[in-house]
Amino acid sequence: MKQLIYLDNAATTKTRPEVVEAMLPYFTEYYGNPSSVYDFSTESKKAVNHARETIARSLGAKTNEIYFTAGGSEADNWALVATAEAYGNKGKHIITTKIEHHAILHTCQYLEKRGYEVTYLDVDENGVVKLDELKKSIRPDTILISVMFANNEIGTIEPIKEIGAIAREHGILFHTDAVQAFAHVPIDVDAYNIDMLSSSGHKLNGPKGIGFLYIRTGVKIRSFIHGGAQERKRRAGTENVPGIVGYGRAVELAMANMEERAARETKLRDYLMKRVMDEVPFTRINGSRTSRLPNNVNFAFQFIEGESLLIKLDMAGICGSSGSACTSGSLDPSHVLLAIGLPHEIAHGSLRLTLSEENTQEEMDYVAEQIKDIVGYLRSMSPLYEDYMKHNGGGKK
Ligand SMILES: *Cc1c(COP(=O)(O)O)cnc(C)c1O
């Protein structure tokens, strides 16, 4: 088999075999509908409750504050739309950032068309939200602040505790998209004053198509999917029992070794980062050096197209991401890279690699060598690079 080095764990992760194993009996053996009254459905009901307890505990939340959804996008949509509806009579102003996931940004645009006003906060050159700007943008009609816990492209972890404190001080609800952060870094909803939090199973070695929204007791929130009385009448639809069971198991496993995993990923990531920075000139690191997800590195290589680099890496058996919207048919560079102030031509030369605990140092060596060769090759064909070298004597920057 062709070798595969998977470095796109921010896009999705491998479902752990232990997770699949935990799920299987809930397809063929305990397939009862948790809402049914007979004894046979007790096992499904118990399994859903157990997963809910596991997840609540890992966040310092109460069991009845966890509402399962069909993924991170649904949780984000729900948090924003239902808060807007429930609190719309108090005000119609929402604050978010320019670097959110599209599940947040496109929902904000949807709300703008329906009479809500949204402030999109700037971030600094590391992708960190500017707290003074946040304070200045708060108005008497502000009902919600939504800031992601960690960015999916550049890995920057936001000052969530400070943002939570500001929101609380002004009596404004605080939602965080923690899809990239949950079970990767410690989170406590009380310590951080988080009122709502979104998560997704497939970003933490769980199954795809399952997520949850944490909703603090007392937050008025409308149901988003209408129908039956599931999820305390707030999210209708027969529970995805196998998905929920797998999610719970994935969280259990991820929480059990979070520190060692983060340490291992950080060490490998830093090793790769150092090799590439030492060996490939005209390269920068996007995102914060200090407040960063353990497994994320995002490079910008001057004078090349990230898409060409990705294709060549793919031919070498390496899965990465350009961190731009190019792949979805648009030629615009990533909104995140533009928000941290990268000029278009540099944003186009970006590469995101996101590790898992399964990666090895040998793989990092191979990846660093491939990057060096491919970037060198692409530059050798770049008129921009040639021009630059002619005028600058070819000295290493
Ligand atoms: C992946 C991701 C989502 C969407 O989650 P899905 O479960 O794929 O819908 C939302 N926000 C962030 C930050 C993500 O990385």
PDBQT file of the ligand as one rigid body, heavy atoms in Angstrom, charges set to zero:
ROOT
HETATM    1  C1  LIG A 401     -15.059  21.390  11.951  1.00  0.00    +0.000 C 
HETATM    2  C2  LIG A 401     -15.482  22.653  12.591  1.00  0.00    +0.000 A 
HETATM    3  C3  LIG A 401     -16.854  23.004  12.679  1.00  0.00    +0.000 A 
HETATM    4  C4  LIG A 401     -17.932  22.167  12.038  1.00  0.00    +0.000 C 
HETATM    5  O1  LIG A 401     -18.130  20.949  12.692  1.00  0.00    +0.000 OA
HETATM    6  P1  LIG A 401     -18.927  19.763  11.919  1.00  0.00    +0.000 P 
HETATM    7  O2  LIG A 401     -19.132  18.718  12.939  1.00  0.00    +0.000 OA
HETATM    8  O3  LIG A 401     -18.032  19.328  10.801  1.00  0.00    +0.000 OA
HETATM    9  O4  LIG A 401     -20.206  20.355  11.431  1.00  0.00    +0.000 OA
HETATM   10  C5  LIG A 401     -17.188  24.170  13.326  1.00  0.00    +0.000 A 
HETATM   11  N1  LIG A 401     -16.247  24.962  13.892  1.00  0.00    +0.000 NA
HETATM   12  C6  LIG A 401     -14.933  24.663  13.831  1.00  0.00    +0.000 A 
HETATM   13  C7  LIG A 401     -13.948  25.565  14.494  1.00  0.00    +0.000 C 
HETATM   14  C8  LIG A 401     -14.509  23.506  13.185  1.00  0.00    +0.000 A 
HETATM   15  O5  LIG A 401     -13.215  23.232  13.115  1.00  0.00    +0.000 OA
ENDROOT
TORSDOF 0
